[in-house]
Amino acid sequence: MKTVEDFVVLLRDELALSVSAEDLDRGLDSVESWDSVHLLALCTALERETGRPLSLAAVLEAPTLQALYRLAVAP
């Protein structure tokens, strides 16, 4: 996973979320069907796709899907 488009595809395919790139800056509480199970599934998918662990503290502080994407792809 390298691009925002890849991330959106992952959200749609892995989590069955109906989102677009334009939705990534919305607060997580406004993402339709979002819950803690989605967060855990997304973390697992991101770690698998990137081959790197995510900081749980940083993940829990992320206010948007865009912030989670940045955590996953940050150098």
C-alpha atoms as one frame of an Amber mdcrd trajectory, in Angstrom:
protein
   0.000   0.000   0.000   1.617   3.181  -1.183  -1.057   5.658  -2.206  -4.246
   7.137  -0.791  -6.134   5.253  -3.498  -4.610   1.982  -2.237  -5.764   2.899
   1.261  -9.318   3.598   0.073  -9.376   0.234  -1.722  -8.201  -1.452   1.483
 -10.976   0.268   3.456 -13.565  -0.875   0.942 -12.278  -4.431   0.432 -11.084
  -5.342   3.921 -13.574  -3.415   6.056 -16.524  -3.097   3.650 -16.667   0.641
   4.295 -18.244   2.771   1.623 -15.715   5.618   1.600 -13.898   7.710  -0.957
 -10.709   9.757  -0.777 -12.860  12.784   0.039 -14.090  11.043   3.220 -10.630
  10.550   4.711 -10.554  13.909   6.510 -13.899  13.386   8.250 -13.810  12.540
  11.946 -13.914   8.819  12.661 -17.162   9.282  14.559 -18.793  10.515  11.339
 -17.672   7.574   9.179 -20.724   5.432   8.517 -20.634   2.101  10.400 -17.285
   2.922  12.074 -16.622   1.184  15.389 -13.769  -0.235  17.440 -13.851  -3.522
  15.543 -13.176  -1.605  12.329 -10.236   0.113  14.020  -8.689  -3.201  15.068
  -9.284  -4.754  11.650  -7.785  -1.720   9.936  -4.692  -1.811  12.149  -4.191
  -5.478  11.373  -4.611  -4.879   7.639  -2.259  -1.883   7.661   0.433  -3.795
   9.538   0.088  -6.689   7.118   0.210  -4.437   4.049   3.113  -2.270   5.216
   5.093  -4.899   7.103   5.483  -2.470  10.003   3.856  -2.263  13.423   1.659
   0.676  14.350   1.855   2.409  17.708  -1.385   1.663  19.540  -1.171   4.975
  21.397  -0.850   6.882  18.113  -3.679   4.886  16.529  -6.004   5.654  19.439
  -5.233   9.369  19.125  -5.840   9.494  15.360  -8.925  11.636  14.691  -9.437
  10.695  11.014  -8.826   7.962   8.465  -6.277  10.310   6.867  -4.345  10.392
  10.153  -4.365   6.582  10.276  -3.103   6.460   6.694  -0.258   8.835   7.565
   0.701   6.671  10.553   0.854   3.613   8.322   2.941   5.151   5.539   5.165
   7.477   7.574   8.869   6.745   7.176
